[in-house]
C-alpha cells in the first residue's frame, strides 16, 4: 500500500482533447453537441449502475 500512483493530469487532458478534436473535425456544431450529450448520458448511466452495485450501508434508527 506504500506504492503511489502518479497521474499526469495535464498530459492526460491534452491527449483526450486532441483525440476528440480529431474525431469531431468537420462536424457541425449540432453534431458536436450531440456527441458530448451522448457521452454525458452514458457516463451518468454508468455512474448510476456502479452506485446501485455497491453495497448499501445499514440504516440504524
MMTF fields as JSON, N, C-alpha, C and O atoms, coordinates in Angstrom:
{
  "mmtfVersion": "1.0.0",
  "mmtfProducer": "UNKNOWN",
  "numBonds": 243,
  "numAtoms": 244,
  "numGroups": 61,
  "numChains": 1,
  "numModels": 1,
  "chainsPerModel": [1],
  "groupsPerChain": [61],
  "chainIdList": ["A"],
  "bondAtomList": [4, 2, 8, 6, 12, 10, 16, 14, 20, 18, 24, 22, 28, 26, 32, 30, 36, 34, 40, 38, 44, 42, 48, 46, 52, 50, 56, 54, 60, 58, 64, 62, 68, 66, 72, 70, 76, 74, 80, 78, 84, 82, 88, 86, 92, 90, 96, 94, 100, 98, 104, 102, 108, 106, 112, 110, 116, 114, 120, 118, 124, 122, 128, 126, 132, 130, 136, 134, 140, 138, 144, 142, 148, 146, 152, 150, 156, 154, 160, 158, 164, 162, 168, 166, 172, 170, 176, 174, 180, 178, 184, 182, 188, 186, 192, 190, 196, 194, 200, 198, 204, 202, 208, 206, 212, 210, 216, 214, 220, 218, 224, 222, 228, 226, 232, 230, 236, 234, 240, 238],
  "bondOrderList": [1, 1, 1, 1, 1, 1, 1, 1, 1, 1, 1, 1, 1, 1, 1, 1, 1, 1, 1, 1, 1, 1, 1, 1, 1, 1, 1, 1, 1, 1, 1, 1, 1, 1, 1, 1, 1, 1, 1, 1, 1, 1, 1, 1, 1, 1, 1, 1, 1, 1, 1, 1, 1, 1, 1, 1, 1, 1, 1, 1],
  "groupList": [{"groupName": "UNK", "atomNameList": ["N", "CA", "C", "O"], "elementList": ["N", "C", "C", "O"], "formalChargeList": [0, 0, 0, 0], "bondAtomList": [1, 0, 2, 1, 3, 2], "bondOrderList": [1, 1, 2], "singleLetterCode": "X", "chemCompType": "L-PEPTIDE LINKING"}],
  "groupTypeList": [0, 0, 0, 0, 0, 0, 0, 0, 0, 0, 0, 0, 0, 0, 0, 0, 0, 0, 0, 0, 0, 0, 0, 0, 0, 0, 0, 0, 0, 0, 0, 0, 0, 0, 0, 0, 0, 0, 0, 0, 0, 0, 0, 0, 0, 0, 0, 0, 0, 0, 0, 0, 0, 0, 0, 0, 0, 0, 0, 0, 0],
  "groupIdList": [1, 2, 3, 4, 5, 6, 7, 8, 9, 10, 11, 12, 13, 14, 15, 16, 17, 18, 19, 20, 21, 22, 23, 24, 25, 26, 27, 28, 29, 30, 31, 32, 33, 34, 35, 36, 37, 38, 39, 40, 41, 42, 43, 44, 45, 46, 47, 48, 49, 50, 51, 52, 53, 54, 55, 56, 57, 58, 59, 60, 61],
  "secStructList": [7, 7, 7, 7, 7, 7, 7, 7, 2, 2, 2, 2, 2, 2, 2, 2, 2, 2, 2, 2, 2, 2, 2, 2, 6, 6, 7, 7, 2, 2, 2, 2, 2, 2, 2, 2, 2, 2, 2, 2, 2, 2, 2, 2, 2, 2, 2, 2, 2, 2, 2, 2, 2, 1, 7, 7, 7, 7, 7, 7, 7],
  "xCoordList": [0.819, 0.0, 0.862, 0.333, 2.158, 3.042, 3.345, 3.935, 2.94, 3.224, 2.251, 1.042, 2.792, 1.959, 1.72, 2.588, 0.545, 0.219, 0.396, -0.152, 1.162, 1.39, 0.463, 0.453, -0.306, -1.221, -0.719, -0.535, -0.507, -0.064, -1.3, -1.588, -2.023, -3.334, -3.29, -4.141, -2.331, -2.265, -2.044, -2.7, -1.122, -0.864, -2.096, -2.41, -2.795, -3.985, -5.087, -5.721, -5.312, -6.339, -6.001, -6.877, -4.751, -4.338, -4.535, -4.99, -4.194, -4.354, -5.835, -6.194, -6.685, -8.127, -8.664, -9.432, -8.267, -8.734, -8.32, -9.112, -7.071, -6.576, -7.301, -7.617, -7.563, -8.301, -9.719, -10.21, -10.366, -11.723, -11.731, -12.643, -10.744, -10.67, -10.543, -11.151, -9.761, -9.63, -10.957, -11.369, -11.621, -12.888, -13.965, -14.804, -13.944, -15.014, -14.677, -15.482, -13.506, -13.107, -14.116, -14.467, -14.571, -15.504, -16.962, -17.842, -17.234, -18.609, -19.269, -18.593, -20.572, -21.303, -21.394, -21.116, -21.786, -21.951, -22.99, -22.812, -24.07, -25.123, -24.6, -24.963, -23.755, -23.185, -22.218, -22.157, -21.473, -20.543, -21.315, -20.953, -22.376, -23.211, -23.829, -23.859, -24.32, -24.92, -23.892, -24.216, -22.66, -21.588, -21.367, -21.305, -21.248, -20.983, -22.201, -22.051, -23.392, -24.605, -24.663, -24.931, -24.408, -24.44, -23.384, -23.654, -22.195, -21.121, -21.487, -21.214, -22.094, -22.508, -23.583, -23.538, -24.554, -25.622, -25.063, -25.481, -24.125, -23.504, -22.74, -22.805, -22.03, -21.278, -22.229, -21.949, -23.337, -24.327, -24.923, -25.068, -25.267, -25.82, -24.806, -25.168, -23.551, -22.515, -22.363, -22.213, -22.4, -22.286, -23.469, -23.289, -24.663, -25.846, -25.731, -26.078, -25.244, -25.079, -24.041, -24.232, -22.954, -21.92, -22.445, -22.159, -23.212, -23.767, -24.736, -24.741, -25.557, -26.524, -25.829, -26.352, -24.66, -23.944, -23.177, -22.782, -22.964, -22.23, -23.135, -24.331, -22.571, -23.382, -23.846, -23.073, -25.086, -25.666, -25.446, -25.627, -25.057, -24.864, -26.212, -27.249, -26.172, -27.381, -27.761, -26.913, -29.039, -29.525, -29.955, -30.634, -29.542, -29.966, -30.842, -30.577, -31.853, -32.688, -33.622, -34.405],
  "yCoordList": [-1.197, 0.0, 1.259, 2.362, 1.118, 2.252, 2.785, 3.856, 2.035, 2.459, 3.561, 3.448, 4.621, 5.74, 5.66, 5.231, 6.074, 6.146, 7.584, 8.505, 7.768, 9.114, 9.352, 8.582, 10.418, 10.783, 12.078, 13.085, 12.034, 13.231, 13.852, 13.642, 14.622, 15.128, 16.033, 15.909, 16.923, 17.859, 17.102, 17.379, 16.147, 15.349, 14.542, 14.422, 13.99, 13.195, 14.053, 13.639, 15.238, 16.126, 16.555, 16.591, 16.875, 17.272, 16.139, 16.37, 14.913, 13.756, 13.53, 13.305, 13.592, 13.412, 14.51, 14.234, 15.743, 16.873, 16.721, 16.97, 16.309, 16.146, 15.007, 15.123, 13.902, 12.789, 13.213, 12.875, 13.949, 14.412, 15.399, 15.377, 16.248, 17.21, 16.485, 16.899, 15.406, 14.627, 13.964, 13.986, 13.38, 12.687, 13.652, 13.289, 14.876, 15.834, 16.807, 17.681, 16.666, 17.557, 17.45, 16.354, 18.598, 18.631, 18.446, 18.488, 18.243, 18.061, 19.429, 20.421, 19.462, 20.704, 20.931, 20.03, 22.14, 22.428, 21.51, 21.039, 21.252, 20.369, 18.948, 18.292, 18.469, 17.127, 17.048, 16.033, 18.111, 18.149, 18.144, 17.43, 18.94, 18.978, 17.61, 17.142, 16.968, 15.635, 14.629, 13.774, 14.724, 13.825, 13.945, 12.937, 15.176, 15.37, 15.046, 14.564, 15.299, 14.907, 13.4, 12.898, 12.686, 11.225, 10.691, 9.777, 11.265, 10.836, 11.131, 10.319, 12.269, 12.625, 11.698, 11.28, 11.373, 10.46, 9.071, 8.422, 8.617, 7.307, 7.297, 6.319, 8.361, 8.444, 8.458, 7.833, 9.16, 9.212, 7.829, 7.414, 7.116, 5.768, 4.825, 4.018, 4.929, 4.083, 4.382, 3.464, 5.652, 6.029, 5.485, 5.015, 5.543, 5.011, 3.509, 2.99, 2.806, 1.36, 0.998, 0.057, 1.743, 1.47, 1.739, 0.986, 2.811, 3.146, 2.064, 1.689, 1.559, 0.517, -0.79, -1.563, -1.054, -2.298, -2.286, -3.342, -1.1, -1.009, -1.423, -1.131, -2.101, -2.462, -1.198, -0.261, -1.193, -0.041, -0.176, -1.263, 0.91, 0.85, 0.648, 1.122, -0.054, -0.306, 0.969, 1.635, 1.3, 2.472, 2.016, 1.002, 2.791, 2.488, 3.634, 4.794, 3.317, 4.433, 4.092, 4.94],
  "zCoordList": [0.0, 0.0, 0.0, -0.137, 0.148, 0.154, -1.236, -1.376, -2.277, -3.647, -4.065, -3.86, -4.651, -5.084, -6.582, -7.342, -6.989, -8.406, -8.849, -8.243, -9.906, -10.406, -11.594, -12.554, -11.515, -12.594, -13.217, -12.533, -14.491, -15.217, -15.854, -17.032, -15.046, -15.426, -16.656, -17.536, -16.731, -17.849, -19.152, -20.156, -19.132, -20.329, -20.723, -21.907, -19.733, -19.996, -20.624, -21.594, -20.075, -20.605, -22.032, -22.897, -22.273, -23.626, -24.625, -25.745, -24.226, -25.105, -25.43, -26.585, -24.407, -24.618, -25.525, -26.447, -25.272, -26.077, -27.535, -28.444, -27.752, -29.12, -29.842, -31.026, -29.126, -29.728, -30.105, -31.182, -29.218, -29.505, -30.663, -31.489, -30.731, -31.833, -33.163, -34.15, -33.207, -34.435, -34.797, -35.957, -33.813, -34.069, -34.553, -35.377, -34.043, -34.326, -35.451, -35.776, -36.042, -37.135, -38.275, -38.711, -38.746, -39.859, -39.461, -40.32, -38.174, -37.712, -37.497, -37.225, -37.621, -37.36, -35.848, -35.057, -35.462, -34.034, -33.412, -32.289, -34.133, -33.622, -33.417, -32.441, -34.324, -34.197, -33.016, -32.322, -32.796, -31.666, -30.354, -29.419, -30.286, -29.079, -28.832, -27.694, -29.877, -29.744, -29.239, -28.415, -29.723, -29.287, -27.781, -27.078, -27.287, -25.868, -25.012, -23.889, -25.513, -24.781, -24.605, -23.514, -25.694, -25.656, -24.682, -23.903, -24.733, -23.833, -22.378, -21.495, -22.128, -20.769, -20.245, -19.088, -21.09, -20.682, -20.386, -19.427, -21.204, -20.984, -19.658, -18.914, -19.363, -18.11, -16.913, -15.89, -17.035, -15.958, -15.712, -14.562, -16.774, -16.631, -15.977, -15.121, -16.378, -15.783, -14.293, -13.487, -13.93, -12.52, -11.719, -10.595, -12.281, -11.597, -11.401, -10.34, -12.421, -12.314, -11.259, -10.489, -11.228, -10.228, -8.823, -7.891, -8.674, -7.364, -6.909, -5.737, -7.828, -7.488, -7.133, -6.331, -7.714, -7.471, -6.15, -5.656, -5.574, -4.317, -3.164, -3.178, -2.165, -1.003, -0.274, -0.075, 0.108, 0.798, 2.296, 2.845, 2.975, 4.424, 5.128, 4.663, 6.238, 7.026, 7.759, 8.352, 7.714, 8.446, 9.842, 10.003, 10.839, 12.212, 12.67, 12.356, 13.388, 13.768, 14.775, 15.203]
}
